[in-house]
Amino acid sequence: STPKPSSAASDVYKRQLFERMLANTSWDRVAWILLVLAFGMAAFLTKITLLRWVSLGVTLLVLGFVDGGFLSVSHITSAIWVGPSVFLDDLPLLLMVVFTVVTTLIWGRVFCGFLCPFGALQDFLDRFVPESWKRTPSIRTHRMGLRAKYLVLAIIVIPALAGSHVSFYQYFEPFGTVFFRSPSILLWVIAGGFILAS
């Protein structure tokens, strides 16, 4: 049977979207992202300590300082404002999103342990900071922190859902401050607070 016009138009739109994504893709970035994902997955599955540190180093270097292609809560607000084209126009980002969603559904927080450049920075700092400088938070403080993250997410996402284009994520997420070297003193103070707390 002949496809309905709306179905044909939808197919044309999808093909154009796909072609545009391929035309705008930096294949060097795709290769780097695939390398990071491969190291992260290998480190997660094998549990080899040396491989984990290599993976964290690759994540910190590539996703943090070289490519800046890490996933961020800013992608959530951008998707709310602009729609899924935020991901569909950027193949490396789409690969990261799909990988993160699939591995999270299957194994849990693989991204947080192996593919978050700020987490990698914290892990390296933890390895080199003297034990005498470290403090263990109380159970109460830990529980409050676990609850606070949902409050922070609500503060960032609810205004975007309500139609506001004012973004608050940079005050709670130090990724951009550190890896894009923000000129804002306030944001560096916030990022420093996160690093000290970690």
C-alpha positions in Angstrom: 0.0 0.0 0.0 1.0 3.6 -0.6 2.3 5.3 2.6 0.2 8.1 4.0 1.6 11.6 3.2 2.2 12.3 6.9 4.2 9.1 7.2 6.2 9.9 4.1 6.9 13.4 5.3 8.0 12.0 8.7 10.4 9.6 6.9 11.8 12.5 4.8 12.3 14.5 8.0 14.0 11.7 9.8 16.3 11.1 6.8 17.2 14.8 6.7 17.9 14.9 10.4 20.2 11.9 10.1 22.0 13.3 7.0 22.4 16.6 8.8 23.9 14.9 11.9 26.3 13.0 9.7 27.3 16.1 7.8 28.0 18.0 11.0 29.9 15.2 12.7 33.5 15.4 13.6 34.7 11.9 13.2 37.8 12.6 15.3 35.5 13.5 18.2 33.5 10.3 17.6 36.8 8.3 17.7 37.8 10.0 21.0 34.4 9.4 22.6 34.5 5.7 21.5 38.0 5.4 23.0 36.8 6.9 26.3 33.7 4.6 26.4 35.8 1.5 25.6 38.3 2.3 28.4 35.4 3.0 30.8 33.6 -0.2 29.9 36.8 -2.4 30.0 37.7 -0.9 33.4 34.2 -1.5 34.8 33.9 -5.1 33.6 37.4 -6.3 34.4 37.8 -4.4 37.8 41.5 -4.1 37.1 42.8 -1.3 39.3 45.5 -0.1 36.8 43.0 -0.1 34.0 40.6 1.9 36.1 43.2 4.6 36.7 44.1 4.7 33.0 40.4 5.0 32.2 40.0 7.8 34.7 43.0 9.6 33.2 41.6 9.3 29.7 38.2 10.5 30.8 39.8 13.5 32.7 42.0 14.4 29.7 39.6 13.8 26.8 36.2 14.6 28.2 37.4 17.2 30.6 40.2 19.3 29.2 40.5 18.4 25.5 36.9 17.8 24.1 34.7 19.1 26.9 32.1 16.6 25.7 31.0 15.4 29.2 27.3 14.9 30.0 25.9 17.7 32.1 22.6 18.7 33.7 22.7 21.6 31.2 21.9 19.0 28.5 18.6 18.4 30.3 17.6 22.0 30.4 18.8 22.5 26.8 16.6 19.5 25.7 13.6 21.1 27.5 14.2 24.4 25.8 15.2 23.2 22.3 14.0 19.6 22.1 15.8 16.4 21.2 17.8 18.1 18.4 20.3 19.0 21.2 21.3 15.3 21.1 20.4 14.5 17.5 22.6 17.2 16.1 25.7 16.0 18.0 26.6 12.3 17.3 29.4 12.1 20.0 27.0 13.5 22.6 24.3 11.1 21.4 26.7 8.2 21.8 27.4 9.3 25.4 23.7 9.6 26.2 22.8 6.2 24.8 25.8 4.6 26.5 25.0 6.2 29.8 21.3 5.3 29.7 21.9 1.7 28.7 24.7 1.0 31.2 22.7 2.8 34.0 19.7 0.6 33.3 21.8 -2.6 33.3 24.5 -2.0 35.9 23.8 1.3 37.7 26.0 4.3 37.8 28.8 3.4 35.4 29.0 6.9 34.1 29.6 8.4 37.6 32.4 5.9 38.3 34.2 5.9 35.0 33.0 8.6 32.6 32.5 11.8 34.7 35.6 14.0 34.3 34.9 15.9 37.5 34.5 12.6 39.3 37.8 11.5 37.8 39.4 14.7 39.1 38.0 14.0 42.6 39.4 10.4 42.5 42.9 11.7 41.5 42.8 14.3 44.3 41.7 11.6 46.8 44.6 9.5 45.8 47.2 12.2 46.4 45.7 14.2 49.3 47.2 13.1 52.6 45.0 11.0 54.8 45.3 13.5 57.7 43.5 16.0 55.6 40.5 13.8 55.0 37.3 13.7 57.0 34.4 11.3 56.9 31.0 13.0 57.0 28.5 11.8 59.6 25.7 9.5 58.5 23.3 12.4 59.0 25.3 14.7 56.8 25.6 12.0 54.2 21.8 11.4 54.2 21.2 15.1 53.9 23.5 15.3 50.9 21.6 12.4 49.2 18.3 14.3 49.7 19.8 17.7 48.7 20.8 16.4 45.2 17.1 16.0 44.3 16.3 19.5 45.6 19.2 20.9 43.4 17.8 19.0 40.4 14.4 20.5 41.0 15.8 24.0 41.3 17.5 23.5 37.9 14.8 21.6 36.0 11.5 23.1 37.3 12.1 26.6 36.0 13.1 25.2 32.6 9.9 23.1 32.5 7.9 26.3 33.4 9.4 28.1 30.4 12.1 30.1 32.1 15.4 30.4 30.1 17.3 31.5 33.2 19.7 28.8 34.1 21.0 28.0 37.6 23.0 24.8 36.8 26.4 26.6 36.7 25.9 27.4 40.5 25.6 23.8 41.4 27.6 22.0 38.7 31.3 22.9 38.7 32.1 21.0 35.4 32.0 24.0 33.2 33.9 26.2 35.6 36.8 23.9 35.8 37.0 22.4 32.3 36.0 25.5 30.4 38.0 27.8 32.8 35.3 30.2 33.7 36.4 33.9 34.3 33.8 34.1 37.1 35.4 34.3 40.6 32.1 33.3 42.2 31.9 30.1 40.1 35.5 29.3 41.0 34.7 29.7 44.7 31.8 27.3 44.3 33.9 24.8 42.3 36.6 25.1 45.0 34.0 24.4 47.6 33.0 21.2 45.8 36.6 20.1 45.5 37.3 20.8 49.2 34.1 18.9 50.2 35.1 16.0 48.1 
